[in-house]
Amino acid sequence: MSNPDEGTLLTDLYQLTMLQAYFDQGMADTAVFEFFVRKLPAGRNFLVAAGLEQALDYLEGLRFTPDELEWLAHCGRFHQPFVDSLADLRFTGEIHALAEGTVFFPNEPLLRVVAPLREAQLVETRLINLLQFQTLVASKAARVRLAAGDKVLADFGMRRAHGAEAALLSARASYIAGFNGTSNVRAGMRWGIPLSGTMAHSFIQAHDQELEAFAHFARSHPQTTTLLIDTYDTEAAARALPPLVRTLAAEGIRIQAVRIDSGDLGNHARQVRAILDAGGAQGIKIFASGDLDEYGVRALLESAAPIDGFGVGTRMNTCADHPYLECAYKLQEYAGVARRKLSEGKANWPGRKQVFRRHDAAGHLAGDTLTLETGHPPGTPLIAQVMSGGRRLAPSPTLDQVRDYAQGQLASLPPALRQLEAGPAYPVAVADTLRELARQVDAKRQ
Amino acid sequence: MSNPDEGTLLTDLYQLTMLQAYFDQGMADTAVFEFFVRKLPAGRNFLVAAGLEQALDYLEGLRFTPDELEWLAHCGRFHQPFVDSLADLRFTGEIHALAEGTVFFPNEPLLRVVAPLREAQLVETRLINLLQFQTLVASKAARVRLAAGDKVLADFGMRRAHGAEAALLSARASYIAGFNGTSNVRAGMRWGIPLSGTMAHSFIQAHDQELEAFAHFARSHPQTTTLLIDTYDTEAAARALPPLVRTLAAEGIRIQAVRIDSGDLGNHARQVRAILDAGGAQGIKIFASGDLDEYGVRALLESAAPIDGFGVGTRMNTCADHPYLECAYKLQEYAGVARRKLSEGKANWPGRKQVFRRHDAAGHLAGDTLTLETGHPPGTPLIAQVMSGGRRLAPSPTLDQVRDYAQGQLASLPPALRQLEAGPAYPVAVADTLRELARQVDAKRQ
């Protein structure tokens, strides 16, 4: 995602200090780590997995550059034999994971790493960094999609996303979750995500007359023009449109839509719709933007505001109401022995785990069972191996395949989970075999 | 920051569609845009400017790559003469800005761009993306510094930062705001930010015995060991330490600190301090982490918890209580004529602006005046030119110089602004000349 030459030192210092201790002690057995979310953000009913594609890219590209090794050798914290040992470090392990787009719940592993200890440890920071953010955004954007029904949704949030990578990855994650497109041009070029855009207030302001600005833009984009009409007076701009639409139509130019970006969006939309319809411009759609999230979209649609599409930015891209997930990447097994930590409020289930999911007759999610990899409760297993020997087992699905799969997942949510407010917790049972393993691990520590 | 070959298409689609319309109309006069924050996040008293360095890097490197031009030519939205015109696009303008580390307030421009229209328009998205995020984090981290007094503060937030760039830039911004270091190794390599790190629970878990893990780590890092003591039972781990400390001391190894990462941090710190002191290990410091922000740090210090340093992560790096700033990049002048938009709730002051700041006898901030660039109210002007012809006028200050300057700025906050809760708004007067210009601009539009 970022410059690949920066990738491997994108980690916490303690990963490297621990690696030196492992090196000094010759600790090089196989480690098993799992990444999972501890609990849902307040008010949420489910999560949507995303970020696996970038995680696999990262693992396949893992290596220290000569510059990095040189810096490590001279930073005063590491001895030369250890630094030398890093030169040939690659990721050689196995990955098991939920497919991107899968609906999942707390304590269900999103990803399992099985690799020599130093590899599995080193990658912790960046794996969490990649997986938690896209999962966070996909889970938020899915709520916007559920609120919006079949209205058009465009990601407009690059400017207030937290840096370039956040902008790109939130465009990707929101598309997976059901957005129709993004304004982020690089995301369009990189992943083929449909691009969406209108015009800025500055375009209007740079002209002496608003109507002249509209005409100039339309003549430069004869088939894809959306006019921003709130720079000075929204309804006045709408009233001026029908004559312009007729003039432009005579030149073969079609105005697709208007955008409203300020004030009471629902009220403006109703007035603008009436003005446009009365002027014979029934074909022009209304697009709304400005501080929207799932609640804003729902309120506008519940008020029957005649809005055809929404630009959703900042609040979705930053997940403004809960901008992080309580998640962890934890050692579950080392050298063949199951492990778990017991820190207050942060204990986790040991061992290599699998999730089995049941559906009801209507095809809705009916309950999951968290069990050991070797378990066979009723249902369909969700976690599949995707990498062996540090290489993907198969080409990744296309982004549109992932998006289609995610839309199927959202369609399988039972009505209670589709609500924006928190409903009864989805049932995730913990298998007896897993409870028994936890008891054994704890008993060994006494 | 990110791969430079990705930089120029890191923009909103509408910047490019507007550029084509400007191209078609031959609109190429000088434009003046300013970036400012509309209002403070709830409960805040001030902001700290950050991100200028990366903004200037971006502007100096602005260019379309052949791959980008090829993509633009074939994406179906742009005509060839326009795409051809982009090949030689560089940023050739002037930048005036607040120095990084400056305390500032709503409506005070953080940055002004004076450039040919297409250049000034194109750069909007990425400039906002770079400036708002670092300013957001520096402003949050400054509050943590004010709450922490002279205690050690380390940025531990890479894993839940929103991607790689957010992790790097939040390490930088928090260091400017007064943090002592970061766990982010790449940030240390890139900017010389002091690195900080301890060990993960997985290190303890990978060993059969906690004490063996402690000894292994200490022998690999004889002068920089902080032991994580909450994996199983915090006080039990503390009780086992004094004998280990004596054993290691005989080998010339010094344990610097212990870290507590779960439970009631204040209560654990008191118990651990007593245990260590009773065991003769008075020299070992206590480091605390886990869900901390400025409020958590203040509560622990007010309770007199014997904590010497704090690891602050997620809530600072994501600015969890308000993960974005209400900010805008607005056209203030085009072709020599002042402009402003009037959208409801979003009107702004037109023209090229300057901020003059007054101090009281104690050296504390006493009031600002927002005026035209040509104004001369009492006080010291804050906005200075830093770029001409698309190139920096002088080498940038070092990061430590910026950090020192920022610490001086925080020291100049009057007591009411230093509180974590919102006090009376800091006085920012608007000069009569600016009000008069706004009246003239509006009158012209009637």
Boltz contact constraints between the chains, C-beta under 6 A:
constraints:
  - contact:
      token1: [A, 2]
      token2: [B, 2]
      max_distance: 6.0
  - contact:
      token1: [A, 2]
      token2: [B, 164]
      max_distance: 6.0
  - contact:
      token1: [A, 3]
      token2: [B, 3]
      max_distance: 6.0
  - contact:
      token1: [A, 6]
      token2: [B, 186]
      max_distance: 6.0
  - contact:
      token1: [A, 9]
      token2: [B, 185]
      max_distance: 6.0
  - contact:
      token1: [A, 9]
      token2: [B, 186]
      max_distance: 6.0
  - contact:
      token1: [A, 9]
      token2: [B, 189]
      max_distance: 6.0
  - contact:
      token1: [A, 10]
      token2: [B, 164]
      max_distance: 6.0
  - contact:
      token1: [A, 10]
      token2: [B, 186]
      max_distance: 6.0
  - contact:
      token1: [A, 11]
      token2: [B, 185]
      max_distance: 6.0
  - contact:
      token1: [A, 12]
      token2: [B, 183]
      max_distance: 6.0
  - contact:
      token1: [A, 12]
      token2: [B, 197]
      max_distance: 6.0
  - contact:
      token1: [A, 13]
      token2: [B, 183]
      max_distance: 6.0
  - contact:
      token1: [A, 13]
      token2: [B, 185]
      max_distance: 6.0
  - contact:
      token1: [A, 13]
      token2: [B, 195]
      max_distance: 6.0
  - contact:
      token1: [A, 13]
      token2: [B, 197]
      max_distance: 6.0
  - contact:
      token1: [A, 14]
      token2: [B, 197]
      max_distance: 6.0
  - contact:
      token1: [A, 14]
      token2: [B, 198]
      max_distance: 6.0
  - contact:
      token1: [A, 14]
      token2: [B, 199]
      max_distance: 6.0
  - contact:
      token1: [A, 14]
      token2: [B, 200]
      max_distance: 6.0
  - contact:
      token1: [A, 17]
      token2: [B, 197]
      max_distance: 6.0
  - contact:
      token1: [A, 17]
      token2: [B, 221]
      max_distance: 6.0
  - contact:
      token1: [A, 18]
      token2: [B, 199]
      max_distance: 6.0
  - contact:
      token1: [A, 18]
      token2: [B, 203]
      max_distance: 6.0
  - contact:
      token1: [A, 20]
      token2: [B, 220]
      max_distance: 6.0
  - contact:
      token1: [A, 21]
      token2: [B, 216]
      max_distance: 6.0
  - contact:
      token1: [A, 21]
      token2: [B, 217]
      max_distance: 6.0
  - contact:
      token1: [A, 21]
      token2: [B, 220]
      max_distance: 6.0
  - contact:
      token1: [A, 24]
      token2: [B, 220]
      max_distance: 6.0
  - contact:
      token1: [A, 25]
      token2: [B, 216]
      max_distance: 6.0
  - contact:
      token1: [A, 71]
      token2: [B, 189]
      max_distance: 6.0
  - contact:
      token1: [A, 125]
      token2: [B, 158]
      max_distance: 6.0
  - contact:
      token1: [A, 125]
      token2: [B, 159]
      max_distance: 6.0
  - contact:
      token1: [A, 128]
      token2: [B, 159]
      max_distance: 6.0
  - contact:
      token1: [A, 129]
      token2: [B, 159]
      max_distance: 6.0
  - contact:
      token1: [A, 132]
      token2: [B, 160]
      max_distance: 6.0
  - contact:
      token1: [A, 133]
      token2: [B, 162]
      max_distance: 6.0
  - contact:
      token1: [A, 133]
      token2: [B, 163]
      max_distance: 6.0
  - contact:
      token1: [A, 158]
      token2: [B, 125]
      max_distance: 6.0
  - contact:
      token1: [A, 159]
      token2: [B, 125]
      max_distance: 6.0
  - contact:
      token1: [A, 159]
      token2: [B, 128]
      max_distance: 6.0
  - contact:
      token1: [A, 159]
      token2: [B, 129]
      max_distance: 6.0
  - contact:
      token1: [A, 160]
      token2: [B, 132]
      max_distance: 6.0
  - contact:
      token1: [A, 160]
      token2: [B, 324]
      max_distance: 6.0
  - contact:
      token1: [A, 162]
      token2: [B, 133]
      max_distance: 6.0
  - contact:
      token1: [A, 162]
      token2: [B, 162]
      max_distance: 6.0
  - contact:
      token1: [A, 162]
      token2: [B, 166]
      max_distance: 6.0
  - contact:
      token1: [A, 163]
      token2: [B, 133]
      max_distance: 6.0
  - contact:
      token1: [A, 163]
      token2: [B, 163]
      max_distance: 6.0
  - contact:
      token1: [A, 163]
      token2: [B, 165]
      max_distance: 6.0
  - contact:
      token1: [A, 163]
      token2: [B, 166]
      max_distance: 6.0
  - contact:
      token1: [A, 163]
      token2: [B, 169]
      max_distance: 6.0
  - contact:
      token1: [A, 164]
      token2: [B, 2]
      max_distance: 6.0
  - contact:
      token1: [A, 164]
      token2: [B, 10]
      max_distance: 6.0
  - contact:
      token1: [A, 164]
      token2: [B, 165]
      max_distance: 6.0
  - contact:
      token1: [A, 165]
      token2: [B, 163]
      max_distance: 6.0
  - contact:
      token1: [A, 165]
      token2: [B, 164]
      max_distance: 6.0
  - contact:
      token1: [A, 165]
      token2: [B, 165]
      max_distance: 6.0
  - contact:
      token1: [A, 166]
      token2: [B, 162]
      max_distance: 6.0
  - contact:
      token1: [A, 166]
      token2: [B, 163]
      max_distance: 6.0
  - contact:
      token1: [A, 166]
      token2: [B, 166]
      max_distance: 6.0
  - contact:
      token1: [A, 169]
      token2: [B, 163]
      max_distance: 6.0
  - contact:
      token1: [A, 183]
      token2: [B, 12]
      max_distance: 6.0
  - contact:
      token1: [A, 183]
      token2: [B, 13]
      max_distance: 6.0
  - contact:
      token1: [A, 185]
      token2: [B, 9]
      max_distance: 6.0
  - contact:
      token1: [A, 185]
      token2: [B, 11]
      max_distance: 6.0
  - contact:
      token1: [A, 185]
      token2: [B, 13]
      max_distance: 6.0
  - contact:
      token1: [A, 186]
      token2: [B, 6]
      max_distance: 6.0
  - contact:
      token1: [A, 186]
      token2: [B, 9]
      max_distance: 6.0
  - contact:
      token1: [A, 186]
      token2: [B, 10]
      max_distance: 6.0
  - contact:
      token1: [A, 189]
      token2: [B, 9]
      max_distance: 6.0
  - contact:
      token1: [A, 189]
      token2: [B, 71]
      max_distance: 6.0
  - contact:
      token1: [A, 195]
      token2: [B, 13]
      max_distance: 6.0
  - contact:
      token1: [A, 197]
      token2: [B, 12]
      max_distance: 6.0
  - contact:
      token1: [A, 197]
      token2: [B, 13]
      max_distance: 6.0
  - contact:
      token1: [A, 197]
      token2: [B, 14]
      max_distance: 6.0
  - contact:
      token1: [A, 197]
      token2: [B, 17]
      max_distance: 6.0
  - contact:
      token1: [A, 198]
      token2: [B, 14]
      max_distance: 6.0
  - contact:
      token1: [A, 199]
      token2: [B, 14]
      max_distance: 6.0
  - contact:
      token1: [A, 199]
      token2: [B, 18]
      max_distance: 6.0
  - contact:
      token1: [A, 200]
      token2: [B, 14]
      max_distance: 6.0
  - contact:
      token1: [A, 201]
      token2: [B, 341]
      max_distance: 6.0
  - contact:
      token1: [A, 202]
      token2: [B, 331]
      max_distance: 6.0
  - contact:
      token1: [A, 203]
      token2: [B, 18]
      max_distance: 6.0
  - contact:
      token1: [A, 205]
      token2: [B, 331]
      max_distance: 6.0
  - contact:
      token1: [A, 205]
      token2: [B, 339]
      max_distance: 6.0
  - contact:
      token1: [A, 205]
      token2: [B, 341]
      max_distance: 6.0
  - contact:
      token1: [A, 206]
      token2: [B, 334]
      max_distance: 6.0
  - contact:
      token1: [A, 216]
      token2: [B, 21]
      max_distance: 6.0
  - contact:
      token1: [A, 216]
      token2: [B, 25]
      max_distance: 6.0
  - contact:
      token1: [A, 217]
      token2: [B, 21]
      max_distance: 6.0
  - contact:
      token1: [A, 220]
      token2: [B, 20]
      max_distance: 6.0
  - contact:
      token1: [A, 220]
      token2: [B, 21]
      max_distance: 6.0
  - contact:
      token1: [A, 220]
      token2: [B, 24]
      max_distance: 6.0
  - contact:
      token1: [A, 221]
      token2: [B, 17]
      max_distance: 6.0
  - contact:
      token1: [A, 230]
      token2: [B, 343]
      max_distance: 6.0
  - contact:
      token1: [A, 231]
      token2: [B, 341]
      max_distance: 6.0
  - contact:
      token1: [A, 232]
      token2: [B, 342]
      max_distance: 6.0
  - contact:
      token1: [A, 262]
      token2: [B, 343]
      max_distance: 6.0
  - contact:
      token1: [A, 262]
      token2: [B, 344]
      max_distance: 6.0
  - contact:
      token1: [A, 262]
      token2: [B, 346]
      max_distance: 6.0
  - contact:
      token1: [A, 263]
      token2: [B, 344]
      max_distance: 6.0
  - contact:
      token1: [A, 314]
      token2: [B, 324]
      max_distance: 6.0
  - contact:
      token1: [A, 318]
      token2: [B, 323]
      max_distance: 6.0
  - contact:
      token1: [A, 318]
      token2: [B, 324]
      max_distance: 6.0
  - contact:
      token1: [A, 320]
      token2: [B, 323]
      max_distance: 6.0
  - contact:
      token1: [A, 323]
      token2: [B, 318]
      max_distance: 6.0
  - contact:
      token1: [A, 323]
      token2: [B, 320]
      max_distance: 6.0
  - contact:
      token1: [A, 323]
      token2: [B, 323]
      max_distance: 6.0
  - contact:
      token1: [A, 324]
      token2: [B, 160]
      max_distance: 6.0
  - contact:
      token1: [A, 324]
      token2: [B, 314]
      max_distance: 6.0
  - contact:
      token1: [A, 324]
      token2: [B, 318]
      max_distance: 6.0
  - contact:
      token1: [A, 331]
      token2: [B, 202]
      max_distance: 6.0
  - contact:
      token1: [A, 331]
      token2: [B, 205]
      max_distance: 6.0
  - contact:
      token1: [A, 334]
      token2: [B, 206]
      max_distance: 6.0
  - contact:
      token1: [A, 339]
      token2: [B, 205]
      max_distance: 6.0
  - contact:
      token1: [A, 341]
      token2: [B, 201]
      max_distance: 6.0
  - contact:
      token1: [A, 341]
      token2: [B, 205]
      max_distance: 6.0
  - contact:
      token1: [A, 341]
      token2: [B, 231]
      max_distance: 6.0
  - contact:
      token1: [A, 342]
      token2: [B, 232]
      max_distance: 6.0
  - contact:
      token1: [A, 343]
      token2: [B, 230]
      max_distance: 6.0
  - contact:
      token1: [A, 343]
      token2: [B, 262]
      max_distance: 6.0
  - contact:
      token1: [A, 344]
      token2: [B, 262]
      max_distance: 6.0
  - contact:
      token1: [A, 344]
      token2: [B, 263]
      max_distance: 6.0
  - contact:
      token1: [A, 346]
      token2: [B, 262]
      max_distance: 6.0
